[in-house]
Amino acid sequence: MPDIATEQARHGSSIGQPLTRRDGFLKVTGGATFAADNRPEGLLHAVVAVSRIAKGRVTHLDVEAAKAHPGVVDVMVPGNAPKLASDPDAKNDPFTFRLDLLQNDRVRYAHQPIAVVIAETLEAATEGAELLAPRYETESPRIGLDVAEPHKPQAVGAGDKTGATKGDVEAGLTQAERRIEAVYETPAQYHNAMEPHAIVAQWDGDKLTVDTPSQGMAMATMRLAGLFGIDPKNILVRSPFLGGGFGSKGFLSGPQVLGVMAAKLVDRPVKLVLRREQMFGPVGHRAETRQTLRLGTNGSGALTALDHHTLTATSSFDDFYEPASALSRYLYKAPALSTGHSGVRVDTGTPLFMRAPGEASGSAALEAAIDEMAEACGIDPLAFRQMNYAEAEPISERPFSSKALRECYEQGAARFGWERRSAAPRSMRDAAGRLVGWGVGTALFPALMMQAEARAEIRADGSGTVAIGAHDMGQGAWTALAQIAADGLGIDLDQLDFKSGSSDLPNGGIAGGSAHTATAGAAIHSAAAAVLAQLSELATNHERSPLFGAGNAGVYAAGGRLIRRDDESRSESFADILARAGKNSVSASGKGAPDPASRESYAMHAHGAVFAEVTVDPDLGQIRVTRLVGAFAAGRIVNPRLVTSQYYGGMIWGVSFALHENAVVDPRTGRVMNPNLGEYHVPVNADVPSIEAILVEEHDPHVNPLGIKGVGEIGITGTAGAIANAVYHATGVRVRKMPITLDKLLG
């Protein structure tokens, strides 16, 4: 079949249309079934009891008191927990993380599960958990980045290299006419999606059915199969709706597996839902960082060297290191570049992927350092970024598959009114006398792609079906992927039956890395093309068809018909083609995967620029973000309405990163002291500014067959730095430790 972008330009397409969400009606009317909404017959409720210490061992649990409570059915502890077929502490690959599944009495972090109480009601299970009254043998926890000698990780993030170097950084810094060196710190941040981790598990012999929020159902299936020693074909994972994931639901967490174990122990269906405070420990978080940046420029302001090193924390028992320095490999042109990471082990739950892992924390530091360097040179911050614009990826020197960052700078600045910015800090005020600051930050996120499969079918009535085990965690996959499916099959969207959200469908890959639309979409497009090829063969090889002799390349699909390219007045409906062939349907499968040759030849990223306005009370130091404008270039846009929403979400998270989020840990106990949404601050409506997203046009023929780049994470990467720079511009105070709070301005 022909190139899809050409077909869209010529014939129109459902791709590119700002359609409303297909799942919206179900969600606003309560018809959407989330994991915890499932209630199979005989359902029991499970509550996790968690450790109140960060290091040591559990010496006593009053199991008998808990079991004596009315309604309690059983209590799962290390002594009676079902035996597992594989060690949950085994580390097989970068995507397998160690799980705490009641295998012993050791405590490795606060809020680690230490028992599960199973009861007829949620209230009985909750009260039973309180009756356990655990006692501990306590050891002093290691908390913070200064508690141990740093070590060099073998890898950061998802198996990425820890460092990269180009040129002689020390010589570049020595020869520079202007230099800065600064240390930036970001705190530990915890996942707080609206829907907490939950599971409803039901066994039928050696067959297992689970309803659980998952960003990767196929991976969850394989993990469960390995842990319980059963055939993956005997496992059904259902996850049609997620109330947010952001990386935390990409892999099964310990509490989710404990729900499966509890169901096995009592031989009845079990529901387990984490309470909000229990999210602060066993389900991943963004680790704290301390980032040192050294920059040098020549007399005209061109960078001569950039060195970015990150110290971060991981858990005492597993390996995930926030890859914060990696961003500096891709953004600014310099003859000498170096990035590196080191880590310390602390007594905490294992950090994991959290929206823009590495890029979010790394860009917050890098963009502040770039601003500091621009000021040292006496150059406007936007002009400095444009001066040091990279035409090729800085370290690898590969050309970009596409890059419209200049257009992002230009369109964002024009909409924001950047030319009216006064250069000097504390030189702008609003009508109420508040200090006004304007800042800019560059946004970047890799254009990733993974592997997926899909199945497509055209039926005798001309309607179509596409089935894929894809995931909608709120980003709009139900809608965007259906648009790709309808477009690929050449039918109207209301003629499409789109099936998703279950592991018994073709593997849709993982919804992570802002790669799901590209990955699953490519698989859908491939499957649809294979179906149309079958229809084309049936038509063009039959003498009674008006398409006879045209050949597969000589027709295209639109409106439920195949149409000749050389004579568009000659066409035939899908229904007529199938009826003449005596077929009820035609179906085919397709795959989506990255092209190794293109990935080797080109650097692939989405880019953007975020402009922020803040006001600061000159006496109280109170900060308000009053305006955000983001301009982003991310290849082909499937649904501008959904993409704009994703950009808004990312920028709002950038506000949260810059001004709000901070997990406060007691160094004596290792416990998070604010594990709730009352004290762990995230933005509310009153904190959300006037916000605007510009969708900059960009065509990428190399990134994947659809030309799609991800949009879910890029919005956060420029925003936190832009806000930090705006606060400096307003006040003249450079805060290098986030979140930026009034005490740091007044102190």
C-alpha positions, 0 to 999 in steps of 0.5 A: 500500500502507498505511503500514508502521509501521501494518502492523507494529503490527497484523500483526507483522513481521520488522522489529524482530526480533533475528535472527542474521546471515545471513552469520555461518555463511559467515564462521565456516566460511571460506565467505565469499569476500572480494576477495583470496580470488579466484584466477582462472586465470593469476593473477599477484601485484602488489606496490606499491613506495611512496615513502620520502620525502614530497616530491620526485621519484623519480630512479632505479628499478633496474627491470632488477634487479627484472625479472631476479628469478626469477618477476617478469613485469613492472614498471609504472613511469611510462614503461610504465604504460597510458595513461588516458582521463582525467586522474586529477588531474581534480576534477569534483565533491566525490566525485572525489578525485585519484589517484596512478597513476604518471603522472609521477615526482613524490612528494607524500606518504610511502607514495605508490605509485611502481611496481608489480612483477608476478610469478608469486608474492607472494614474487617480487613482494615481493622484486622491489619491494625490488630497485627500490632507489629514489633521490630528489631530496628537498624539505623536507616541510610537516608539521603545522598551523603550517607554512603560512598558513591559508586558508579552504576553499571547502567542508568534508566532502562539499561542505558550507558552511565556516561558519554564523552566527546572532546576534552572537557577540561581543556574546553573549560580551561580555554573558556573566557567565561565559566560557571559551575553550579549544583542543582538538587531535585527531591524525591517525588512520588507517584500519585495517580488518581487511581491507586494500584489495585488488583482483583484476582481469581484462580480457577485451578491453574488458570488465573484472571486478574483485573489490574491497572497495567501499562504493560499487560503482556509483561505482567502476564509473563511476570505472573507466569514466572512467579507462579510457574504456570503457562502464560496462556492460562493467565488473563489480564484485563485492564481496559481503563487506568486512572493514570499510570505515568510509569508506575504501572508499567510493571507489576508491583509487590502489592499487586502480586500479593493480591494474587497470592492472597487469592491462591491462599484462600481459594476465593477471588480477592480484591486488594487496593492500596491506600494513598499513604501506601503509595509512598514505598512499594510502587516506585518513585522519582529519586532525588538528584544532586547535579553538578554542571560546568559550562564554558563559552568563548567571547561570543557566547558559543559553548566550548564545554559542557559537563553534567554529572548526576549523583542519585539514590537507588534502593539497598536491594535493586538497581534503578538510577535516574538518568538525569545527565543523559539529556545533555548529550542531545541538546546543545552544540559544544566541541567538548561534552561529558555526562556521567552518573554515580549513585548511593544505596539508601533504605527506600523503595526502589526508584522507578520510571516516573513521567520523563524519567531522567529528562524531567530532573535533568532538564530542570538543572540543565535549563537553569545552568544554560540561563546562568551561562547566558547571564554571565555572557550578557546575552538574552536567554533565548538568543543564547539557546538559539546561538548554541542550537545543535544541527546534529546530535551533539555527541553522536553527530548523527543528523536528526530525523527531523527537528523543528526546535527553531520554529518552536522558539520562534512561535512560542516567543511570538505568542508569549511576547518575549521581545517585551522582556526587560533583561535585568532581574527585578525590573518588571512589576505588575499593576499590584506591585508584584515582581514579574519574571519571564523565563524560557526552557527547552523541551526534549524527549526521545522519539522511542518505539517498541514492538507490538502486534495487531489484528484487523478484519473487514467484514461482509457488511463493510465494517471493520474490527481491529484488536490489540492489547493496548492500554489507555491510561488516560492519554486517549489511546482508545481514540487515537489508535481507533483513528489510526485503525479507521484510517488504515482500513479506509472506513469511517470511525463509526464503522470500526469495532476497536477492541483493546485492554485485555491480554488475550488480544495481540500484544500491544507492547507497553504504554511507556516512554511516550511510544505507545501511539507510534508502536501500537499505531504502526502495528495497527497500520501494518495489519490494516494494510495486509487486510486491504492487500487481500481485498485488492487482490480479490478485486483487481484479479476479477474480471467483473470488478471495475478495479480489474487489472489495477494491481495492489498499488493501483488502488487506495481505500476510502469510505469503505471502498477501493478506488482506482488511482488512475480513474477515481470514478471507478471504485468498488465497496468492500461489501461487494468485493467480499460478496462476489468472492463468497467470503464473510470477512478477510483478516490479517495480522501486523507488527510494529517495531523500530527500524534498526537501520533508521535508528542507527542513522538518525537521532530521533527526538521531539522538541519544544520550548516553554515560556513561563511568567511568574509573579512574586510578592516582594515582601512575602516571597509568594510565587504564582505562575501566571502564564505558560506558553509551550510550543512543541514539534512532535511529528505527525499529530493524530488528534490535536485535541488529545495532544494539546491535553497531553501538553497541558498535563505535562506543563502542569506537572512542570509547575508541580516539579518546580514549586510543589512536589517534595517527599519529606523523609525523616532521616531517623526513621526513613519514613516519608512524613507527608504521604498524603495529598494534604501535605504532599503538594501537587497543583490544584485548579488555583495553581494552574495558570493561563496555559497554551500549547502550540502544535508546531508542524513537523514531518518526519519520514524516518521515525516510523511508518506513521511519522509519529513522535510521543507527546506525553512526557515532553511537556514537563521537560522544559517547564520546570526550568522555565519557571525556575528561570522566571523566578530568578528573573523576577527576584534576582535570587537563583534557587538551585534546590527544588521545589522553589519555596518562599523560604528559599527566596527570603532566607 
